[in-house]
Amino acid sequence: MSDARTTIDGVIASDPRFNTTPNGAKVANIRVLAGRSKPDGNGGWEQLSTTAYDVAFWKEHADLASALNPERGSKVTVTGTITGVEKYDGQNGESLSIKVNGEGLRVFPKRDQQQGGGNFGGQQSQQNTQQGNFQQGRQQQAQQSSGWGQNPGGNDESPF
């Protein structure tokens, strides 16, 4: 059975780190804050809870994440699998840090930017122009290189 996938909508809390391990594997580390809030009755929002997610993108996923130019304050959607949870007790109470092995990332453009953003992995963009949609290209290549996705002769049955 495969690991359960999770999707996180949040904001990048600090500048992402892009490194290479001693054995040559690339890694991108992004800390994402996600939480719940409710209207406060005065036109603003009251923050109910915040959870920190430490997301690691490895190898080709690190390259793709780097190409999207994520930065502190960017709104993002991350897809991945949870690999661990750490609990911290501090002055301000308890906090959790959830470790995620990232497999997909969508970076939304900031309000002051006309273009930008992009995604890869399981996220599908509704506006693919200037968005860096890497997954769609892979899917098109896979369809062209196999019998799936094609309908020669009108035969809709599977090949087995």
N, C-alpha and C positions, 0 to 999 in steps of 0.2 A: 504494500500500500504506500502511495506517495504521501509526502508531507502536505499538511494543509496550507493553502496559500492565503495570504492576507493582503488587503488593500488599505493603504493609509493615505488620507488626505490631510495635509498639514503645511507647515511653513519651515523652511530651512533655518535652523537656530544659529548656526555659526558657519563660517566659511568652510566649504568642503575641502578635504585633504586628498590629494592624489599622490600615491607613492608606488614604489616597486619594491617587492620583498627581496631578500638576499638571493633567492633562487630564481629571480626574474619575473615572478608573477605580479601583474599590475593590480592595484586595489584602489578604489575610491571610497572614502568614508564620508557619509553625510548624516548629520544629526537633524531629525525631523521632530517638531513638536506638533502634537494633535490634541484636541480637547473638545469639551462640550461647553456650550454657553447658552444663555437664554436672554430674551429681552429684559431690560431692567425697568421698563416703564417710563424712562426719560429720553427715549430715542437711542440709547446706547445698549451695550451688552454686558452681562455679568458672566464672568468666567467661572464655570462650575468645577472643571477638572482639566488637567493637562498631563499628557503622557509623553515621555521622551522615547524616541525610537532611534537607535544607532544602527544605521543601514550600511552594509558593506557590499560593494559591487566588485566582483572579481573578473580578471582576465578581460575578455572582449566586452563584457558588460561595463567594466571600468572605462574602457576607451569610449564606448557609446555615451556613458554618463558625462565624461569630460567634454565631449563634443557638444553637449547641450548647454554648456556654460552655466551650471547652477551656481547661485550665489546666495549669501545670507539674505533672508527676507523674502526669497522667492516662494510662491505657492507651488506645491508639488503634489503629485499622486505617485505613490511608490507601491509596487507589487513585489511580493517575495514570500519567503518562509521564515517563521520565527525560529531562531536557533537557541535562544536562552533569555532568561530574565534575571536582572540583578536588582536587589533591594538596598536602598541607602537610608540610613537614619541620620538626620542632621538637625541643625538648629530650628529650621522651619518645618520640621515634621519628616514624614517618610516620603520617599519618592522611588519610582521604578524606572529602570532603564531596560528597554526591550531590544534585544539583538535580532536583527533581521538580515538574512541573506537576500540582497536585492536582485530581482530578475527583470524588472520593468520600471521605467521612470518617465514621468511627464512633468515638464517644467512649464508653468504658465507664465506668459509675459507679464512684466510689471505694468502698472497703469500708465506710466510715463513713456513706455516703449511702444512703438507702432508695430514692429515685427519682433520675432524672437520666439522663445519657447521651443517646444518640440517634445518628442517622446520616442521610446523604444520599448520592446517587450510586449506584454499583453494589452497595453492601452491602444485604442484606436482613435485617432484624431478625426474630428469632424471636418477640419479644415487642414488638408495635407500640404497646401502650398506653403513654402518657407518654414515648415514645421519639423523637418528632420525625422520623418516617419520611417524608421529602419525596418520594422517588422513587416510592413506591407511589401517591400521589395523582396524579402525572403520568401513570403508566401507566394508571390507571383513567380519567382524562380522555381519553387517547388512544384507549382501547378504546371509550369511549362515543361519540366523535366520528367513528369510522371503522367500516367494515364488519368489520374484523378483530376477533376475540374474540367475535363474535356468531354465532349459528347460526340465521338465519331460514330456515324451511322445510326444515331438515335437510340443506342442500346444503353438503358439506364441501370442495368444490373451490375453488381460488383464483380470484379474479375476472379473471385474465388467461390 
